Amino acid sequence: MFLLGSAYPTAKLGLNASIPPILFGSLRMAIVFICLFPFVKFKLPDKKYLLPLLGFAVSMGTGVNFFLYLSVNASNILAPIVIGAQLSIPLAIIISSVFIKETISYKKWVFIITSFLGILIIGFDPKIADEILGFLLICCMAFFYASAQVFSRYLKELDVKFTSAFMGIIGCITLLIFSLIFEGNTFLTLKNLNSEAWLLALHHGILCSLMGHMSMFYLYKFYPVGQVLPFYALFPVFGIILSFFIFGEIPTLIMITGGIIVITSVFLLNKIR
């Protein structure tokens, strides 16, 4: 969870190092694919896996990275979007109940609702008025992250290295196309990236994606989404702490209150079997 939490402040550092947000996502996915390529046998899986595999790749590889980096780029303070990303947890549990038929008890519904209320409280913080675009973008990211977790449950028979490599190549190509369309001068930007920018891209590709996300996807082979994903609640603690040490960012009382409600609600979701 420390690695996942580090994604937000290091993303801001990467954007400050002149990596355009969509290109940043494309680089991250390219690194994932390159690292996994030597260990994967690329063979088309059974047709029953094709649609979930494509859904997972587009959701996680394209949707999550697209909205994550745009959100960080649009935000001056990171705490609201770090906490806002927690929406992916209740959303994933709700989506899994619809498509995988995983049961949601009344107690779970209580904590799902309180987690949304915590996000709503943060939305009333006066500082959010200037951060509303970043906050909305991170909510879109949360939806795609939740969708990816549910798609991954259909892929539990496939090698996690294969699914992650497929996600990497799909995400890299689609985000590169988006970067060429919306950001322009993409290849010139790549040529001029400095060593700091490349190190931050490697951090996101290797540590955040390969070590952080793949470990979670591996657990979905053995445990329900609702049991694994709540551990995701721990990452904002590390994200906010790192934001303080790197940028000197101190969350407001409203952010802290809403964050405690969200994190506590998600943690308690994990206690309910």
VOPAGU-2260 file (C-alpha; in pm, 1 decimal, decimal comma):
REM VOPAGU-2260
SITE   aa  ch    i         X         Y         Z
SITE  MET   A    0       0,0       0,0       0,0
SITE  PHE   A    1     298,9     229,1      52,6
SITE  LEU   A    2     386,4     189,4    -315,4
SITE  LEU   A    3      31,3     270,1    -423,8
SITE  GLY   A    4      24,0     572,4    -194,4
SITE  SER   A    5     351,4     699,2    -337,7
SITE  ALA   A    6     195,7     717,8    -685,9
SITE  TYR   A    7      26,6    1052,8    -619,5
SITE  PRO   A    8     312,9    1270,6    -490,9
SITE  THR   A    9     559,9    1112,5    -734,7
SITE  ALA   A   10     311,2    1171,6   -1018,6
SITE  LYS   A   11     310,7    1539,8    -923,7
SITE  LEU   A   12     689,5    1538,6    -926,3
SITE  GLY   A   13     685,4    1378,7   -1271,2
SITE  LEU   A   14     443,1    1635,9   -1406,8
SITE  ASN   A   15     660,5    1908,8   -1253,9
SITE  ALA   A   16     950,6    1749,3   -1442,8
SITE  SER   A   17     765,3    1828,3   -1766,6
SITE  ILE   A   18     607,2    1490,4   -1843,0
SITE  PRO   A   19     264,0    1558,1   -1999,8
SITE  PRO   A   20      -4,4    1368,8   -1802,2
SITE  ILE   A   21    -132,7    1137,9   -2077,3
SITE  LEU   A   22     219,6    1059,9   -2195,2
SITE  PHE   A   23     311,8     979,6   -1833,6
SITE  GLY   A   24      43,7     711,2   -1831,5
SITE  SER   A   25     162,8     573,3   -2164,6
SITE  LEU   A   26     521,6     552,1   -2037,4
SITE  ARG   A   27     406,7     373,4   -1724,0
SITE  MET   A   28     223,3     109,9   -1927,3
SITE  ALA   A   29     513,8      73,5   -2171,4
SITE  ILE   A   30     747,5      -1,2   -1880,8
SITE  VAL   A   31     504,6    -263,1   -1746,0
SITE  PHE   A   32     490,7    -434,5   -2085,6
SITE  ILE   A   33     868,0    -424,3   -2144,2
SITE  CYS   A   34     941,6    -568,3   -1798,1
SITE  LEU   A   35     693,3    -853,5   -1836,9
SITE  PHE   A   36     753,1    -935,9   -2203,9
SITE  PRO   A   37    1042,2   -1183,4   -2145,1
SITE  PHE   A   38     832,0   -1383,2   -1895,7
SITE  VAL   A   39     506,8   -1413,5   -2089,7
SITE  LYS   A   40     392,2   -1655,6   -2357,7
SITE  PHE   A   41     156,8   -1455,2   -2575,3
SITE  LYS   A   42    -111,6   -1700,1   -2673,7
SITE  LEU   A   43    -470,7   -1597,8   -2734,1
SITE  PRO   A   44    -677,3   -1733,9   -2441,9
SITE  ASP   A   45   -1010,4   -1910,1   -2467,8
SITE  LYS   A   46   -1275,5   -1686,6   -2623,8
SITE  LYS   A   47   -1469,5   -1669,9   -2294,8
SITE  TYR   A   48   -1183,0   -1461,7   -2153,1
SITE  LEU   A   49   -1148,1   -1220,3   -2445,1
SITE  LEU   A   50   -1413,4    -965,9   -2346,8
SITE  PRO   A   51   -1317,1    -953,5   -1974,6
SITE  LEU   A   52    -949,1    -932,7   -2075,6
SITE  LEU   A   53   -1015,1    -640,0   -2306,5
SITE  GLY   A   54   -1237,3    -476,6   -2044,5
SITE  PHE   A   55    -964,3    -514,9   -1783,6
SITE  ALA   A   56    -694,2    -378,3   -2014,1
SITE  VAL   A   57    -898,8     -75,7   -2119,8
SITE  SER   A   58   -1020,5      -2,8   -1765,5
SITE  MET   A   59    -688,3     -43,4   -1584,9
SITE  GLY   A   60    -441,1      34,7   -1860,1
SITE  THR   A   61    -620,0     323,6   -2027,4
SITE  GLY   A   62    -900,3     456,5   -1803,1
SITE  VAL   A   63    -717,7     454,6   -1469,2
SITE  ASN   A   64    -396,3     608,8   -1601,4
SITE  PHE   A   65    -575,2     863,0   -1820,0
SITE  PHE   A   66    -785,3    1006,9   -1536,9
SITE  LEU   A   67    -522,6     962,2   -1263,8
SITE  TYR   A   68    -259,1    1180,1   -1428,1
SITE  LEU   A   69    -509,9    1434,1   -1556,7
SITE  SER   A   70    -644,0    1462,4   -1202,5
SITE  VAL   A   71    -300,1    1514,5   -1049,0
SITE  ASN   A   72    -218,8    1765,0   -1322,8
SITE  ALA   A   73    -539,3    1961,9   -1252,0
SITE  SER   A   74    -488,1    1966,3    -873,0
SITE  ASN   A   75    -280,6    2200,7    -661,2
SITE  ILE   A   76    -331,6    1993,4    -344,3
SITE  LEU   A   77    -317,1    1613,9    -339,7
SITE  ALA   A   78    -504,5    1513,7     -23,8
SITE  PRO   A   79    -856,8    1542,8    -174,9
SITE  ILE   A   80    -776,3    1327,7    -476,8
SITE  VAL   A   81    -584,3    1072,4    -270,5
SITE  ILE   A   82    -890,0    1028,7     -49,0
SITE  GLY   A   83   -1131,6    1059,4    -343,0
SITE  ALA   A   84    -969,0     758,1    -505,9
SITE  GLN   A   85   -1118,5     553,8    -222,0
SITE  LEU   A   86   -1450,0     560,9    -408,4
SITE  SER   A   87   -1312,6     269,2    -608,5
SITE  ILE   A   88   -1364,7      40,1    -309,4
SITE  PRO   A   89   -1741,9      76,2    -258,0
SITE  LEU   A   90   -1788,5     100,1    -635,5
SITE  ALA   A   91   -1602,0    -227,7    -689,7
SITE  ILE   A   92   -1810,0    -403,8    -424,0
SITE  ILE   A   93   -2131,8    -273,7    -581,1
SITE  ILE   A   94   -2024,8    -370,7    -933,7
SITE  SER   A   95   -1911,3    -715,0    -817,5
SITE  SER   A   96   -2251,9    -773,1    -658,1
SITE  VAL   A   97   -2419,5    -701,0    -992,9
SITE  PHE   A   98   -2193,6    -897,1   -1226,9
SITE  ILE   A   99   -2031,7   -1162,3   -1005,0
SITE  LYS   A  100   -2326,2   -1199,1    -767,3
SITE  GLU   A  101   -2112,5   -1142,6    -457,6
SITE  THR   A  102   -2343,9   -1075,8    -164,0
SITE  ILE   A  103   -2353,4    -735,4       6,0
SITE  SER   A  104   -2490,5    -756,1     358,1
SITE  TYR   A  105   -2680,2    -476,4     531,6
SITE  LYS   A  106   -2372,3    -396,9     739,3
SITE  LYS   A  107   -2164,6    -360,4     423,9
SITE  TRP   A  108   -2423,7    -125,0     279,3
SITE  VAL   A  109   -2395,2      92,7     589,7
SITE  PHE   A  110   -2019,8     130,5     546,1
SITE  ILE   A  111   -2049,0     180,4     171,0
SITE  ILE   A  112   -2292,3     465,8     231,9
SITE  THR   A  113   -2075,0     621,8     504,7
SITE  SER   A  114   -1774,0     608,9     272,9
SITE  PHE   A  115   -1968,2     812,2      16,7
SITE  LEU   A  116   -2072,5    1051,8     292,7
SITE  GLY   A  117   -1707,0    1099,8     384,9
SITE  ILE   A  118   -1630,1    1194,8      24,7
SITE  LEU   A  119   -1927,8    1432,7      31,1
SITE  ILE   A  120   -1792,9    1602,8     345,5
SITE  ILE   A  121   -1460,1    1661,7     172,0
SITE  GLY   A  122   -1651,9    1818,2    -114,2
SITE  PHE   A  123   -1773,2    2092,7     120,8
SITE  ASP   A  124   -1419,6    2201,7     203,9
SITE  PRO   A  125   -1372,5    2560,5      74,1
SITE  LYS   A  126   -1035,9    2460,4     -71,0
SITE  ILE   A  127   -1209,7    2209,2    -298,0
SITE  ALA   A  128   -1379,0    2495,7    -485,3
SITE  ASP   A  129   -1057,2    2548,8    -679,6
SITE  GLU   A  130    -989,8    2175,1    -704,4
SITE  ILE   A  131   -1325,7    2054,5    -832,1
SITE  LEU   A  132   -1195,7    1945,5   -1173,7
SITE  GLY   A  133    -923,0    1729,0   -1020,0
SITE  PHE   A  134   -1175,9    1586,2    -774,3
SITE  LEU   A  135   -1419,0    1493,9   -1054,1
SITE  LEU   A  136   -1138,8    1338,7   -1260,9
SITE  ILE   A  137   -1026,6    1121,1    -969,5
SITE  CYS   A  138   -1387,1    1001,0    -929,6
SITE  CYS   A  139   -1374,0     888,1   -1293,3
SITE  MET   A  140   -1045,9     712,2   -1217,7
SITE  ALA   A  141   -1210,4     537,5    -921,2
SITE  PHE   A  142   -1485,7     402,7   -1145,9
SITE  PHE   A  143   -1236,7     254,9   -1392,7
SITE  TYR   A  144   -1024,6     111,0   -1109,8
SITE  ALA   A  145   -1332,5     -52,6    -960,8
SITE  SER   A  146   -1430,3    -192,6   -1301,3
SITE  ALA   A  147   -1079,7    -333,3   -1350,3
SITE  GLN   A  148   -1095,2    -517,6   -1018,6
SITE  VAL   A  149   -1423,2    -678,9   -1116,0
SITE  PHE   A  150   -1300,6    -773,0   -1466,2
SITE  SER   A  151    -994,9    -931,6   -1304,9
SITE  ARG   A  152   -1220,8   -1172,6   -1116,3
SITE  TYR   A  153   -1324,5   -1324,4   -1451,6
SITE  LEU   A  154    -956,1   -1372,2   -1537,0
SITE  LYS   A  155    -842,9   -1558,5   -1226,2
SITE  GLU   A  156    -755,7   -1867,8   -1432,2
SITE  LEU   A  157    -514,1   -1670,4   -1649,6
SITE  ASP   A  158    -153,3   -1593,7   -1561,6
SITE  VAL   A  159    -139,5   -1254,0   -1389,7
SITE  LYS   A  160     180,3   -1175,7   -1583,2
SITE  PHE   A  161      -5,4   -1226,6   -1911,2
SITE  THR   A  162    -304,1   -1012,7   -1812,0
SITE  SER   A  163     -75,7    -735,9   -1684,1
SITE  ALA   A  164     140,5    -743,8   -1998,3
SITE  PHE   A  165    -171,4    -729,5   -2217,4
SITE  MET   A  166    -294,7    -436,9   -2007,1
SITE  GLY   A  167      43,4    -269,7   -2054,0
SITE  ILE   A  168      48,8    -287,0   -2432,9
SITE  ILE   A  169    -316,6    -182,0   -2470,6
SITE  GLY   A  170    -272,8     104,8   -2225,0
SITE  CYS   A  171      54,0     216,9   -2382,6
SITE  ILE   A  172     -84,4     227,7   -2736,9
SITE  THR   A  173    -418,4     391,4   -2656,6
SITE  LEU   A  174    -264,9     653,4   -2426,4
SITE  LEU   A  175       9,6     727,3   -2680,1
SITE  ILE   A  176    -258,8     792,1   -2941,8
SITE  PHE   A  177    -445,5    1019,2   -2698,8
SITE  SER   A  178    -119,2    1199,9   -2620,6
SITE  LEU   A  179     -50,9    1258,3   -2990,3
SITE  ILE   A  180    -404,0    1393,9   -3037,5
SITE  PHE   A  181    -442,0    1608,4   -2725,5
SITE  GLU   A  182     -87,7    1693,5   -2616,1
SITE  GLY   A  183     105,7    1713,0   -2943,1
SITE  ASN   A  184     483,3    1701,5   -2993,9
SITE  THR   A  185     482,3    1370,2   -2807,3
SITE  PHE   A  186     797,2    1225,9   -2963,0
SITE  LEU   A  187     986,7    1552,2   -2924,8
SITE  THR   A  188     885,0    1557,2   -2557,6
SITE  LEU   A  189    1009,8    1199,4   -2516,7
SITE  LYS   A  190    1342,0    1293,2   -2670,6
SITE  ASN   A  191    1386,2    1583,9   -2431,3
SITE  LEU   A  192    1288,2    1408,0   -2105,6
SITE  ASN   A  193    1557,6    1435,2   -1840,7
SITE  SER   A  194    1684,8    1160,4   -1609,2
SITE  GLU   A  195    1457,6    1270,4   -1323,9
SITE  ALA   A  196    1149,4    1228,1   -1542,5
SITE  TRP   A  197    1258,5     880,6   -1655,0
SITE  LEU   A  198    1329,8     772,0   -1295,9
SITE  LEU   A  199     981,2     881,0   -1188,2
SITE  ALA   A  200     825,6     697,5   -1483,4
SITE  LEU   A  201    1023,1     385,7   -1385,0
SITE  HIS   A  202     900,4     423,0   -1026,8
SITE  HIS   A  203     540,1     419,9   -1146,6
SITE  GLY   A  204     589,0     136,6   -1393,5
SITE  ILE   A  205     798,1     -98,7   -1181,1
SITE  LEU   A  206     712,0     -21,2    -819,4
SITE  CYS   A  207     354,0     108,8    -838,1
SITE  SER   A  208     222,9    -116,3   -1117,7
SITE  LEU   A  209     435,4    -432,1   -1114,3
SITE  MET   A  210     491,3    -460,2    -740,6
SITE  GLY   A  211     183,0    -276,5    -613,4
SITE  HIS   A  212    -108,2    -356,7    -842,4
SITE  MET   A  213       4,9    -702,1    -960,6
SITE  SER   A  214      21,7    -827,2    -602,9
SITE  MET   A  215    -343,4    -727,9    -559,7
SITE  PHE   A  216    -447,5    -888,8    -889,3
SITE  TYR   A  217    -274,5   -1209,5    -777,1
SITE  LEU   A  218    -485,7   -1215,9    -459,7
SITE  TYR   A  219    -806,3   -1199,4    -667,4
SITE  LYS   A  220    -729,1   -1553,7    -780,8
SITE  PHE   A  221    -804,3   -1674,5    -428,1
SITE  TYR   A  222   -1023,8   -1415,1    -256,7
SITE  PRO   A  223   -1339,8   -1215,6    -344,2
SITE  VAL   A  224   -1309,1    -854,0    -455,7
SITE  GLY   A  225   -1487,3    -738,5    -141,2
SITE  GLN   A  226   -1228,6    -910,1      77,4
SITE  VAL   A  227    -912,8    -794,1    -102,2
SITE  LEU   A  228    -990,4    -442,6    -218,1
SITE  PRO   A  229   -1058,1    -290,4     128,1
SITE  PHE   A  230    -686,4    -316,6     205,3
SITE  TYR   A  231    -662,8     -46,4     -59,7
SITE  ALA   A  232    -792,6     181,6     217,6
SITE  LEU   A  233    -442,9     195,2     364,0
SITE  PHE   A  234    -280,6     370,4      67,6
SITE  PRO   A  235    -417,2     725,6     129,5
SITE  VAL   A  236    -246,2     730,8     469,2
SITE  PHE   A  237      89,9     683,9     299,3
SITE  GLY   A  238      -6,2     918,5      15,3
SITE  ILE   A  239     -95,2    1202,2     251,4
SITE  ILE   A  240     216,2    1147,6     466,4
SITE  LEU   A  241     440,7    1153,7     159,0
SITE  SER   A  242     263,0    1464,4      27,0
SITE  PHE   A  243     343,7    1635,7     356,4
SITE  PHE   A  244     713,1    1544,8     343,4
SITE  ILE   A  245     756,4    1621,8     -26,9
SITE  PHE   A  246     535,4    1928,2     -72,0
SITE  GLY   A  247     469,0    2039,2     286,6
SITE  GLU   A  248      96,4    1988,0     222,9
SITE  ILE   A  249    -121,4    1989,2     537,6
SITE  PRO   A  250    -483,0    1867,5     498,0
SITE  THR   A  251    -758,0    2087,3     640,2
SITE  LEU   A  252    -977,0    1975,6     930,0
SITE  ILE   A  253   -1265,0    1901,2     691,5
SITE  MET   A  254   -1038,8    1686,2     473,4
SITE  ILE   A  255    -909,9    1500,3     777,3
SITE  THR   A  256   -1263,2    1443,0     908,8
SITE  GLY   A  257   -1393,7    1319,1     575,0
SITE  GLY   A  258   -1080,6    1112,1     521,4
SITE  ILE   A  259   -1115,0     940,2     858,4
SITE  ILE   A  260   -1478,9     854,4     779,5
SITE  VAL   A  261   -1385,6     714,7     438,0
SITE  ILE   A  262   -1082,3     516,0     552,9
SITE  THR   A  263   -1261,2     380,0     861,4
SITE  SER   A  264   -1565,0     278,6     656,4
SITE  VAL   A  265   -1351,2      97,0     402,1
SITE  PHE   A  266   -1145,1     -71,2     672,0
SITE  LEU   A  267   -1458,0    -196,8     846,3
SITE  LEU   A  268   -1583,2    -333,9     514,2
SITE  ASN   A  269   -1286,9    -569,1     529,6
SITE  LYS   A  270   -1393,8    -692,4     873,6
SITE  ILE   A  271   -1728,8    -815,8     743,6
SITE  ARG   A  272   -1723,3   -1163,0     588,3
